[in-house]
Amino acid sequence: MTRSPSRADRRDLYAVGAAALLVAAAALVGTWIEREHGTLHVGWPPLYAHWLPHLGPGTPAALVVAAAVVTWGPRLAARLPWRGLLAAAWATAMAWTWSLALIDGWRRGVADRLTTKYEYLQVIDRFQDIPATLRDFTGHILLHSPDHWPPHVAGHPPAATLTFVLLDRIGLGGGAWAGAWVITVGASACAAVLVAVRALASEELARRAAPFLAMVPAAVWAGTSADGYFAAVAAWSLAFLALAVTGRRPRLTGFAAGLLFGLTCYLSYGLTLFALVAGAVLLLGTRRRLRPLPYALAGLVVVPALFTLLGFDWWEAYRLLTTRYYEGAGGIRPYWYWVWANLACTVLLIGPATIAGLRRAATAPAGPPRRLALLTAAALAALLLADLSGMSKAETERIWLPFAAWLPASCAFLPAPRAWLAAQAALALLLNHLLLTGW
């Protein structure tokens, strides 16, 4: 017998409908602005993409992964041993991300993504002497500086580029290995979020969220940009912090949390906003939640101290980046449009199920549900602060992957998970088959 929709179900649909209208408005208004003024610098507003319906070698695999998760995902998430669930979620996220990336073909979808003129692999040869390059890093950020860095290198602290430099040094050079690294590491973010949700809320809620975290529409972009890798590092820093503040080996997990958070801040300037989410994690900890703080602080100073000793000045680099941002497209793109169109990008990033889940999180009852709601609210608040800053105008479907990784956890509140999973899969498949994303 089919369950008749309740008042809560109807409110879910109203929320999804409102989000769809936001996306439609961003598309219509953005298309008009780009046609009349050309100031958005995106090919398919509000996304940095081009209209190009296509199929690819990843199409059959993506359909199979989607069908499998919709059919068996909720059941397996409820029954698998906990460690088996973490491994299965990571493997599913990898399969989903790989298959979506391969819809664009091997070279266009994976091997060449991080080798374009904007990307990190363009400057590998300039890091032959790493300490010397770091000392001179800020001298190449501004557009008028000699041999200025490509946009993504200039736009991030050097740990982002050094990741690919070190891969090259150990024999894993080139776009194919870089793409494999981003997909493999990035897919682990879902397991990190599950660890945090279990520690801070409950295992039941983590299990209910697992299929949604493993098959999120954000995988369309996570497999094609280094921001998927950044998302995983940030997620594991919070996962270790969640373990630390709930009494799981607080010294070791606290130090690991601080170490990874320090690395997060040297992968992307904007991810310092994860301090807000870390604050929520501390708030949700047990009575002895402050016990791991000295160890977390000890870990936190490691990466900043190392880069500072090698001659890189984070604050000076960020100041120069702000200047460069407004020298380029950031100074042309209209804030009044992107401050709300960025949210339309986020709708496409997290999918309709997450919109409904966030709506339900707003009225979550006391206990584990409210704790999960607070965690997702903190991630959403960090995203909104990034939006208001004006330093994220366009391309937020890529830039906000680290924040968006936490929001699908709210799908644990949804009834009828298979229907919502099908909606998530359908959105991702449509986006990847109708648009060609890129930077």
N, C-alpha and C positions, 0 to 999 in steps of 0.2 A: 504494500500500500504506500502510495506517495505521500510524504509529509506535507501538509499544507503550510504555506509560509506564515511565520509569526510576525508580530510587529517589529521585532528585532531584525528579522530577515529583510523586511521591507526597508527599514532604515539603512541596512547594509547596501541595498540596491540604490537607494537615494544617494548615499555617499559616493558610490561608484559612478552613478550618473553625473553627479556634480563634478567629479574628477575628470570624466570624459568631456564634459563641456569646457572645462579649463584647458584641456589639451586642444580641443577644436578651436577655441578662441585664440590660443597661442599660435596655432597653425595659420589661421586666417589673418590675424593681425600681423603676424610675422611675415607672411608672404607679401602682404601689402607694403610693409615697411621696406622689405628687401627690394621689391620691384620699384618703388618710388624713390627710395633714398640709398639703398645698397649699404646700409650701416650695420647690418646684423652679422655679416660675414659667415653665414651658414647656408648650406645648400637646400635644406628641407626644414624650415623653422618648425618647432624650436630646436630640432636636433642638428648636430653637425653631421650631415649625411646627404646622400643624393638618392633620388627616386630611381631605382633600377631593379625591377622584378627579375628574379633569377632563381635557378636551382643550382645545386652543387653536390659534390660527393658526400657532404655531410647531411644532406636532406634525409635519406632513408634512416640513418643512425639517429638523427634528432627525433624523428617520428617514433622510432622504436623506444628510445629513452623516455620520451613524453608518455607514451602509452603504458610503459611498464611502471613508471612512477605513479601515474593516475590510478592504475589498476591495483597495484600491490604496495605502493609506498606507505599508506597509513597503517596497513596490517603489519607489514614488516617492522615499521618503526615502533609499533606497540609490543612486538614479540622478541626482537633480537636482543641478545645480551648487550649491555651498555657499550662496552668497547667494540663489539661487533657493529653496533649502530653507528658509532663514530667513524669507523672504517668504511662502512657502507655509504654513509652520507658523503664523505670525502670522495669516494670512488664515483658515486652518482654525479656529484657536482663536476668532477673532471670529465666524465663521459658526456654530460650535458654541454659543458663549455667547449670541449673539443668538437663535438658534432656541430654546434652552432657556428664555430669559427670556420669549420671546413665547408660550410655551405658556400662560402666565398672562394673556396679552392685552397690548395695547400700554400701557394705562394702569396696570393692576395689576402688570404684569411689568417695565415700564421707566419710564414717565413719572412715576409717582407714588411710586416706591420711595424716593427721597431727599427727599421732601416731607412725610413723616409727622411727627408731633409729636416724634419722637426724633431727627430728622435735621438735617443741616447747613443745608439750604435754609430752615429756619424762621427763621434769624437773619441772613439776608443784609442786611436793612435796618439792623441794629444795627452794621454795619461802615462806615457812611458816612464816619467819620473813623477810618481804620485805625490810626494810631499811638495815638490816644486809647483806642480799644477794646482794643488790646494792653496798654496800661499798666494798664487796669482789668480785664483778662481774669480774673485770679485772684480778683477780688472777687465773681464770680458762679458759682463752681464748686460751693460747698456748697449743699445743698438749702434751708437756712434763709436763704441770702443773698438780697438783693433781685434780682428778675428773674433767677433762677438759670438757667444755660444748660440746654438740653435734654440728655439723657443722652449722645448721641454727641459733641456739641460739648464738654461738660464732660470727657468721657472721653478726649479727644485734645488734643495741643498744637495751637495755632491754625493751623499750616500746612495742616491738613486742611480747616478751614472756609474759610481764605483762598483755597484752590484754587477753590472754587465762587463765592466773592465776586469773584475776578478773572475767572472765566468770565462772570459776570453783567456786569461792567464792560465787557467787550469785545463785548457784545451776544449772548452765548450763555447767557442766563439761563433759569431754569425747570428742571423735572424732566426733560424730554426731553433737553435738551442735557447735563445732569449725568449721566444714564444713559448717553448715547452716549459721553461722556468716559470714564466708568468702564469700559465694555466695551472700547472701542478701546484705551485705554492698558493696561488690565489684561491684555488678551489678549497683549500683547507680552512678558509675563513668560516665556512658553515659549521665545521666541527668545533672551532673555537667558540662560536656563539652558543652552540649546544652545551659545551662545558660550562660556560658562564651562566646560562639559563638554569641548568640543573643545580649549580652551586648556590645561586641567589634566589631562585624561585622553587622549582620542583622538577623532579625527573619526568613526571607525567606531562607537564607543560612542554618540556624539552622534546619529548617523544612526539607530541602532537605537532610541534613546529618543524620537526626534522625534514619531512618531505618538501615543505615550502622553502626551507633554507637551501636544500640541495638543488631545487629546480626553480630558481628565481629568474625573471626576465633580465636582470642585471648581467647575467652570463653573456648576453649579446655583446657587452662592452668589456667584461672582465677578461675575456680571452683575447682581446685585441689591444690592450694598453697595460702599461706598467702599474696603473692604479689598482688593478686587481691584486697584484703582489703587495702594494702598500696596504690594501684593505686587510690582507691576511696578517701582516705584521702587527697592525693596530689591534686586530681582533684577538690575537694570541696574547698581546700585552694585557688586555682587559680580562681575558680568560684566566691567566695566571694570577692577576690581582684578585679576581673573584675567588679562586681557590685559596689564596693567602688569607683573605679577610674572613673566610669561613672555616679557618683552622686546618686546611690541608697543607702540611709542611710549610708553614708561613715564612721560614727563612729562605728556603730554596725558591718557592714560587713567588715570594715577594721580590727577591733579587731579580728573578727572570722577568717579572712584570716591569720593573724599573728599567732594566736593560733594554727590553723591547720597546718601551715607550720612548726612551732616549733615541733609539734607532728610528722610530716612527717620525719623530720631530726632525730628523736629518734626512728623511726620505721626501717629506712634503711639508712646507711651512704651514699650510692650512690645517694640518692634522694636530697641531698643538691644541685645537679645540676639543680633542678627545680628553683633555683634562676635565672637561665638564662631565663626560660619561664616567671617567674614573672617580669623580666625586660621588656620582650616584652609586657606583659599585661600593665605595667605602660606606656610604649611608646604609646600604642593604646588607652589610656584613654583620657578623655576630658581635656580641658584647666586647670581644677581644679584638675587634677589627683594626685597632691602632697598633697592635703588636708587630705586624710585618712592615710598618712604615719605615723604620730605620733601614731595613734591608732593601726595600723598594727604592729609597732615596740613594742608597749606596749604588744600586744598579743603574739608577737614572743618570748619574754623573759620568758614567764610563764613556759612552759614545760622545757626548759634548766635550768632555775633557780631551779625548783622543783627537778629535777634529781641531779643537782649539790649539793643542800643542803642535799639530801639523800645520797650523797657520791659517785655518779657515775661520772667518768671523761671521757667525750666523746672523747677528743683528745688522751688520753692515750689508751683508748680502741681501737680506730681506728689504732693507731700505732702498737699495739699488733696484731690486726686482720691482718694487712698487713704482719706481720711476719708469722702468722699462715697460711695465704693464700699460701705463697710460700713454707711452710713446707709440704703442702698437694698436692692435684691434681693441684692446681694453679701453682705450681712450675714445674710441669711435662708437662702440656698441652702446646703445641707449640704456641707462640704468632703469628708467621707468618701465621699459618693456621686460628686461631680463629679471627684475626683482620678482615678478610673478610668473614669467615664462619658464624660469628655472624650475619652478615647482611643477609645471607641466612636464618638464623633462623627468622629474622625480617620479611622477605618476607612471610614466612608461618604464622607468627603471625598476620600480618595486611591484607593479602590477595591481590589478583590481582586488585580488584577495588581500593584499597588504592594506589597501585603503579600507576595506571592510574590517580587517583585524584591528587597525588603529582606531576605527570608530568604536569598536567594542572595548578596546583598552581604556577608553575614556571613562567607561562606567564599570570597570572591573571591580569585583568585590574585594574585601579585605583578605589578607593572607597571600599565598603565592601568586594568585592572579594580579593583585595590585602591585606586587614586587616586580613582576615581569612588565607590567604597564609602566612603572617608573623607569625601568631600564630602557625601554624603547622610547619613552618620552625624552629621556636625556639625549639619546642619539638624534632624535628629531629636533630637539632644541639646538644642538650643535650645528646641524644642517641649516637651520633657519638663521643662526648667527653668521654662518658662512655666506648665506644669501644676502643678508643685510649689509655685509661688509663691502659689497660692490667689487670684490676681488675675484668673483666667480660669475662672470657674465658670459653665458654660453658654455658648451662642452661639459656641463655639469653631469650629464649622463655618464661621463667618464670620471670627472674630478670627484664626484660625491659617492663613488662606489664604497669607500670605507664607512661612511655614515649609513648608507643604504643597506649594508650587509646586516645591520642589526634590526631593521624595521620588520622584515618578514617573520621574526619571532612572534609578533603579535597575531599571526595566523593561528596560533595555538588556541585562540578563543573562538574559532569558527566552527559551526556545525557543518555537516555535509562536505568534508574536506575534498572528496574526489571531484565534485563540481567546481570548487574553487581552484584546485590544482589544474583542471582542464582549462580553465580561463587563463591561468598563468602561462601554461604551455602555449596556448593559442596565440596570446599576445607576443611572446618571444618569437615564435615561428613566423608570424606575420611580419614583425619588424625585420627579422634577419633575411626573409625572402623578398621583401618589397623594397628595402632600403640597402644601400651600400654605405656602411659606417666607416669613418676614418678620421684622421687628423692631419 
